Amino acid sequence: MAERGIESGVIRKVSYENALAVYGLSGSMKEADWLEPTPIDQRSLFEGNSVLRGGQQPRLETPRQSVGDLRIA
């Protein structure tokens, strides 16, 4: 779209903001889901079960990207 001369604000609206607005109506998608991701902690359990199998060690990881790294140009 940019190569055809469409402004970056219009590209962002069409390819990002419109989808965010529609999916956000149901609460199934929020911008904070990827701008402020929760850290990975495989020690946590869901109904007493772990995702780990076969003696795997739990992975602990903090988010790597900052908000400034996520740009749509």
C-alpha positions as CSV (number, residue, x, y, z in Angstrom):
1,M,0.0,0.0,0.0
2,A,2.9,2.4,0.8
3,E,4.4,1.7,-2.6
4,R,1.1,2.9,-4.1
5,G,1.2,6.1,-2.2
6,I,-1.3,5.4,0.5
7,E,-0.5,7.3,3.7
8,S,0.9,5.4,6.7
9,G,-2.0,6.6,8.9
10,V,-4.5,5.0,6.5
11,I,-2.4,1.8,6.3
12,R,-2.3,1.5,10.1
13,K,-6.1,2.1,10.3
14,V,-7.0,-0.5,7.7
15,S,-4.5,-3.2,8.8
16,Y,-4.4,-2.7,12.5
17,E,-6.8,-0.3,14.2
18,N,-10.0,-1.6,12.4
19,A,-9.3,-5.2,13.4
20,L,-8.5,-4.1,17.0
21,A,-11.7,-2.2,17.2
22,V,-13.9,-5.1,15.9
23,Y,-12.2,-7.9,17.9
24,G,-12.1,-5.6,21.0
25,L,-15.9,-5.3,21.0
26,S,-16.1,-8.9,22.4
27,G,-13.1,-8.4,24.7
28,S,-11.3,-11.2,22.9
29,M,-8.4,-9.0,21.8
30,K,-6.8,-6.1,23.6
31,E,-3.8,-4.1,22.5
32,A,-2.3,-4.7,25.9
33,D,-2.1,-8.4,25.2
34,W,1.0,-7.9,23.0
35,L,2.2,-4.5,24.2
36,E,2.4,-5.7,27.8
37,P,2.7,-9.5,27.6
38,T,2.7,-11.6,30.7
39,P,6.0,-13.4,31.5
40,I,6.2,-17.1,30.7
41,D,6.3,-19.1,33.9
42,Q,5.9,-22.8,33.3
43,R,5.8,-23.5,37.0
44,S,2.2,-22.4,37.2
45,L,-0.5,-25.1,37.0
46,F,-3.9,-25.2,35.4
47,E,-6.3,-27.3,37.4
48,G,-3.3,-29.1,39.0
49,N,-1.7,-29.9,35.7
50,S,1.5,-28.6,34.1
51,V,2.4,-28.2,30.4
52,L,5.7,-30.0,31.1
53,R,6.1,-33.7,30.2
54,G,8.9,-36.2,30.7
55,G,10.8,-34.5,33.4
56,Q,11.3,-31.2,31.5
57,Q,12.5,-28.2,33.5
58,P,10.1,-25.2,33.7
59,R,11.0,-22.2,31.5
60,L,10.9,-18.8,33.1
61,E,11.0,-15.9,30.7
62,T,10.3,-12.2,30.9
63,P,9.0,-10.3,27.8
64,R,11.8,-9.4,25.4
65,Q,10.3,-6.6,23.4
66,S,9.5,-3.2,24.6
67,V,6.6,-1.1,23.3
68,G,9.0,1.0,21.3
69,D,10.1,-2.1,19.3
70,L,6.6,-2.7,18.0
71,R,5.9,-0.3,15.2
72,I,3.8,-0.4,12.2
73,A,5.3,2.0,9.6
